[in-house]
Amino acid sequence: MSYHERRALVSLINTILISAIYFVYVLLRFPQGNPYSVEVFHFWGSSIFILVPLSIIGAIILQIVFSIVNTMATHEKESTLADERDRSIQLRALRNTLFVFVFGFSLAMGSLVIDMPPSIMFITIFFSGFVSGIVRDISQLYFYRRGF
């Protein structure tokens, strides 16, 4: 398994763990009552607002730890240069990620059109971000394995 494949696998595990733990944490704190109240909007806004930096910080820390452990285990340094193949794989994975997120965002907006509670919209946006992160990592693994 190449360095890039291991890095994508670690990123996949990180995405699943952080999102699953955070979603359970958020659901336990979900306010009961009127789904159209200001409290519900405040709750979802602050929940998603906190998730973004938490995910970024978690990913940075995990990538640093992965780089250190990988260097100690394999005695090879991470290549700072990216060739055309690496860039192509990253761009294709980003394309797949954006397709999934835009589809999820469209579903979230559609839920408002058919008069569903706003919480459904926020949950759909949360899950589309979660699934798009998983699609990014799986796409990278697939393209590196395929030899694209």
N, C-alpha and C positions, 0 to 999 in steps of 0.2 A: 504494500500500500504506500503510495507516494505521500510526500509531505502535505500537498494540497488536499488530498483525499482525507488524511487524518484531521487536518484543520477543519474541513467541511463537516466531518463526523462530530468533532467536538462542538462546533457551532450548532449543529442539529440538536445534540443532547442539551446544550445550554438553552436553546430556544424553547424546547419542550419543558425543561425543568422550571425555568423562570416563569414562563407563561402559565403553566399548570398551577404552580404554587401561588402565584399572584391572583389567578382567577378564583381559586378556592378561598383565598383571603378576602377578596372583594365580595364574593357571594355570601360569606358569613356576615358581612357588615352591611348588606343591602337594606336600605330603609323600607319598612313595610308601610302600607297605607295607600294614599292616592298616587297612582302612577304618573300623574301630570303635575305633581307638586314641585315647588322650587327645590326642595330637599333632594329629590331624585335627580334633577338636572345637576345640582351642585355635586352630588355624590359621584355621578358618572364622569363629569368633567374633571374633578380632582383625581378620580381613579385612573383615568387614561393619562392625565397630565403627569402623574407620578410614575406610571408604567414606562413611559418613554425614556426618561433619564435612568431609571432603574435598569432597564434592558441594555442601554448603552454602556453603563458602568459595569454591569455584569459581564457583558461581552468583552469589554476591554480587559478586565481582570482575568477572565478565563483564557483569553488569547495570550496574555503575558505568561500566565502559569503554564499553558500548553507549550509555548515557545521554550521556556526554561526546561521543562521536563523532556521535551523532544530533543533539545540540544544535549542534555545530560545522557539520555538513553541512546541516541544514535551518533553522537559526537560530530554532527554536521550542523552548520549554521543555516539559518533561514536565508534563502535567496531574496535579496531586496529587488532584484530585477524581475520584471514580468515580461515574458515574450508575447508574441501575437496570439499564440494558442491560449495562454492564461487570460489575456484580455478578452478574447472571443468567448471563452467559457464564462467569465464573469458577466459579460454583457448579455449572453443568452440566458443565464440564470436570473439576471435583473429583469429581463424582458418577461420571463415566466412569472416572476414575483409581482411585477406591476399588473400583468393581466389578471392574476388571482385577486390582488387587492382592489383593483378597479371593479371587478365583478362583485366582490363582497360589498364594496361601497355602494354600488348600484342597487344591490339587494337591500342594503340598509336604508337608502333613500326610498326605495319602493315600499318598504314596510311602513313608512310614514304616509305614503300615498293611499295605502289600503286601510288607513286608520288603526294601525296597531300602536300600542303604547310606545313612548320614546325609549323605554328601556330596551326594547327589542332592537331598535336602531343601534344603540350603544353596544349591546352584546354582539350584534352582527359585525360592527366595525372592529371590535376587539378580536373576534374570531377570524375575520378576514386578515387582520395583521398577523395573527398567530399562524394561520395556514400559509400566508404568503412567505413568512420566514422559513417555514418548513419546506415549502416548495423551492425556495432559493437554495437551501442546503442540499436537498435531494437532487435538484437539477445540477448543481456543481458536482456532486458525487457521480451522477449518471454520465455527465459529459467527460469527466476525467477518466472514468472507467471505460467509456466508449472510445476514448482516444481522440476526441474531437479536436 
